[in-house]
Each structure stands twice: as C-alpha cells, then as structure tokens.
Amino acid sequence: MAIRAITLDLDDTLWPIEPAMLRAEQALDAWLHRHCPRAAAAFPIAAMRALRDRVAGEHPHLSHDFTAQRRLSLRAALLPHGYDEGHVDAAFTAFYAARNEVEYYPDVLPALARLAARYPLVSVSNGNADLERIGLRHFFHASISARECGVAKPAARIFHAACEQLGLPPHAVLHVGDDPELDVAGAGAAGLRSAWVNRGGAAWELAHEPDLHVSDLGELADMLESGAVNERLSSALA
C-alpha cells in the first residue's frame, strides 16, 4: 500500500528544542524573581534544572508527562517557601508560554504546506508543545502527545493511536522524525514506514534502517512529490 498519511515528530524535527527550553528556563527565573523571590534565591536556573531532574527520577510513572513533572518540581520549589498553588499555576504559565516560543528550521513552513496539501498530517510527540500556540495547528489533522496517550515513543501504542486518528493501517503511514530510536526504530516496530530527518549528517548506527534518509523536510517533500518513494515503498511490501 502506498503512503497515505504522515506522522511527524515535533521537537528537533520542526524546531531545535534546546534554545526554546533555555528561553523557558530564563522566563521562569525572571518570573520567580518578580513574584516569588525567596524561591528564586533558593533555585536559580541550574538548581531548578537539577530539581526538575530529581523529580523526574523520583516519579518514573510520569516519564511520559513533562507537564506533570514540571508542575511537581515547581510545587517542590515554591510551597516550602510559603507560596501557594496559585503561584505554582502562574509560574507554570510563564514557563509554558516561553516553551512554545520556538524558531522553526528554515525548511519547515514551506515543506509543511507542501506535505499538508497532499497528505493528512498528525503530530506524534513525547514533548508538551502546543501547536495552536506555536501557530502550526492548521497544517495538522490531529495531534498525539505522550501525555494524553499515557505512553511515550518508542512504544507502539502512541504510533497506533495516530493511525487510529487517521483511520489507516500502520503500513500506510510514514513517520518522520530526528531520533533514531524513538522515531525510526519505534515507528518500524509499530509497523509504520519511517523517514529519518538527519540535519547534522550523522552516520546511521542502528540495525533497523529507516525507509528514507532526508536532510530536511524540503527534501522529503521533493521525494514524495516525485512519486518514486511510493513506488519503492509499495514494492517493498509486495
């Protein structure tokens, strides 16, 4: 069966996540200095990062839910210093607004327009980005997050949830992402086809090869529009 839909990772596939997280940490720190100075003094950026990592380690059942981890870390930082749940909510709001201020890779907007014109798109992310806030929701048929699904990539269930949203069998869906294990190996194990977005020119090191290697989404759009990709993938299934 030819590719009839595409699922897309978000962080480090559509935008680099590190600059966004650094801005979010800085925005949170500035908010804490204004509104919760005792907590800000106790938890500068490096200490808040360490606290968040500690909370994540203490709650492995929340490994799929970055929002819950962040809120727990804020509670641990703020409540002992005399602040309340309202401060926790407001602090998270400040952090989350900045977390969604991303800078797309240059190829992303034109490529998404081309891909969305030909295929229904579904985002599949372990992160907690909000496509509505970011400004990309109009390109997507649906969004699947690890937090809502209850499991994170590379678990098959999150990929199958996307296929259910599309009403398609896994082998009719191409998953696109930057992470060899979470995106490529995970999608392959779930029965989807896979495209590895390798912006840095890294060597492939896993046993399970992606169906497609691309340097960016523009190259992926070129390959899909040529028709050769569907012919090759369909023949591989025969």
C-alpha positions in Angstrom: 0.0 0.0 0.0 1.2 3.5 -0.9 1.8 6.1 1.8 -1.5 7.8 2.5 -0.6 9.9 5.6 2.3 11.3 7.5 3.0 11.5 11.3 5.6 14.0 12.4 7.8 14.4 15.5 8.0 18.0 16.7 11.0 18.9 18.9 14.3 18.8 17.0 12.3 17.8 13.8 10.4 21.1 13.2 12.4 23.3 15.5 15.5 23.0 17.8 14.3 22.3 21.3 17.4 23.4 23.3 17.0 27.2 22.6 13.3 27.0 23.4 14.0 25.3 26.7 16.7 27.8 27.6 14.4 30.7 27.0 11.7 29.0 29.0 14.0 28.5 32.0 15.1 32.1 31.7 11.4 33.3 31.6 10.6 31.2 34.6 13.6 32.5 36.5 12.6 36.1 35.7 9.0 35.5 36.8 10.2 33.9 40.1 12.4 36.9 40.8 9.4 39.2 40.4 6.7 37.2 42.2 8.5 34.5 44.4 11.8 36.0 45.3 12.5 33.5 48.2 12.1 30.6 45.8 14.1 32.3 43.1 17.0 32.8 45.5 16.9 29.1 46.5 16.5 27.8 43.0 18.5 29.7 40.3 18.3 28.2 36.8 20.9 25.4 37.4 19.3 24.4 40.7 15.8 24.4 39.2 17.0 22.2 36.4 18.5 19.8 38.9 15.3 19.8 40.9 13.3 19.0 37.8 15.7 16.1 37.0 15.4 14.8 40.6 11.6 15.0 40.5 11.6 13.1 37.1 13.8 10.4 38.7 11.5 10.1 41.7 8.4 9.7 39.6 9.2 7.2 36.8 5.5 6.7 36.2 5.4 10.2 34.9 8.2 9.7 32.3 5.6 10.4 29.5 4.3 13.6 31.1 6.7 16.5 31.1 3.9 18.9 32.2 3.2 16.9 35.4 7.0 16.7 36.1 7.4 20.4 35.7 4.4 21.2 37.9 5.7 18.8 40.6 9.1 20.5 40.5 7.5 23.9 40.9 5.5 22.8 43.8 8.7 21.4 45.4 10.4 24.8 44.9 7.6 27.1 45.8 5.4 25.6 48.6 8.2 25.2 51.2 9.0 28.9 50.8 5.4 30.0 51.7 3.9 30.3 48.2 0.7 28.6 47.2 -0.9 26.6 44.3 -1.9 29.8 42.6 1.8 30.7 42.4 2.6 27.3 41.0 0.0 27.7 38.3 1.2 31.1 37.4 4.8 30.0 37.3 4.0 27.1 35.0 2.0 29.5 32.8 5.1 31.7 32.4 7.3 28.8 31.7 5.0 27.2 29.2 4.4 30.3 27.2 8.1 30.7 26.6 8.5 26.9 25.9 6.1 27.4 23.0 8.1 30.3 21.5 10.0 28.2 19.0 12.1 29.1 15.9 11.3 26.8 13.0 14.1 25.3 10.9 14.1 27.3 7.6 12.7 24.5 5.6 9.7 23.7 7.8 6.9 26.1 6.9 7.2 25.7 3.1 7.6 21.9 3.5 4.6 21.6 5.8 2.5 23.5 3.3 3.5 21.1 0.5 3.1 17.9 2.6 -0.3 19.0 4.1 -1.6 19.7 0.5 -1.0 16.0 -0.3 -1.4 14.1 2.9 -3.2 14.3 6.3 -0.6 15.1 8.9 -0.6 14.0 12.6 2.0 15.2 15.1 3.4 12.5 17.5 5.5 13.9 20.3 6.9 12.9 23.6 7.0 16.6 24.5 4.3 19.1 25.5 4.4 21.6 22.7 1.1 23.2 21.8 0.7 23.5 18.0 -2.1 26.1 18.4 0.1 28.4 20.4 3.0 27.8 18.1 0.9 28.6 15.0 1.2 25.3 13.1 -2.2 23.7 14.1 -3.8 24.4 10.7 -1.3 22.1 9.0 -2.4 19.1 11.1 -5.3 16.7 11.1 -4.6 15.8 14.7 -2.0 15.8 17.5 -1.0 12.9 19.6 1.1 13.6 22.7 2.7 11.1 25.1 0.9 12.9 28.0 -2.5 12.3 26.5 -1.7 8.8 25.2 -0.2 7.6 28.5 2.9 6.2 26.9 5.9 7.8 25.1 7.7 6.9 21.9 9.1 4.3 21.1 6.0 2.5 22.5 3.9 1.1 19.7 0.7 2.4 21.3 1.4 6.0 20.6 2.0 5.3 16.9 -1.1 3.2 16.7 -3.1 6.0 18.3 -2.1 8.2 15.4 -3.0 5.6 12.9 -6.4 5.3 14.6 -6.9 9.0 14.3 -6.2 8.7 10.6 -8.3 5.6 10.1 -5.4 3.9 8.3 -3.3 0.7 8.9 0.2 1.4 10.1 2.0 0.4 6.8 0.1 3.2 5.0 1.6 5.8 7.3 5.1 7.4 7.1 6.5 8.6 10.4 9.1 11.4 10.2 11.5 12.3 13.0 15.0 13.0 14.1 15.6 10.4 16.7 16.9 7.0 15.5 15.5 5.0 18.5 12.3 6.9 19.4 11.2 7.8 15.9 12.7 5.4 13.4 13.0 2.2 15.4 9.8 2.9 17.3 7.8 3.5 14.2 9.3 0.5 12.4 8.4 -1.8 15.4 4.9 -0.4 15.3 4.5 -1.3 11.6 4.8 2.2 10.2 7.3 3.3 7.5 9.9 5.8 8.6 11.9 8.8 7.4 14.9 9.9 9.4 15.5 13.7 9.3 19.3 13.9 9.7 20.0 17.6 9.7 23.6 17.1 11.0 24.8 14.5 8.6 25.3 11.9 11.3 26.1 8.2 10.4 23.3 5.7 11.0 24.2 3.3 13.8 21.2 1.1 14.5 20.4 -2.2 12.9 16.9 -1.1 11.8 17.4 1.2 8.8 14.8 3.9 8.1 12.9 3.6 4.8 14.1 7.1 3.9 17.0 9.3 4.8 16.5 13.0 4.4 18.5 16.1 5.3 15.3 18.2 5.9 11.6 18.3 5.3 12.1 20.0 1.9 14.0 17.0 0.7 11.2 14.8 2.0 8.6 16.8 0.1 10.6 16.6 -3.1 10.9 12.8 -2.7 7.2 12.3 -2.1 6.1 14.6 -4.9 8.3 12.7 -7.3 6.2 9.5 -6.9 9.3 7.4 -6.7 9.0 7.0 -2.9 5.6 5.4 -3.0 6.7 3.1 -5.8 9.7 1.9 -3.8 7.8 1.5 -0.5 4.9 -0.3 -2.2 7.2 -2.7 -3.9 9.0 -3.4 -0.6 5.7 -4.5 0.9 4.9 -6.8 -2.1 
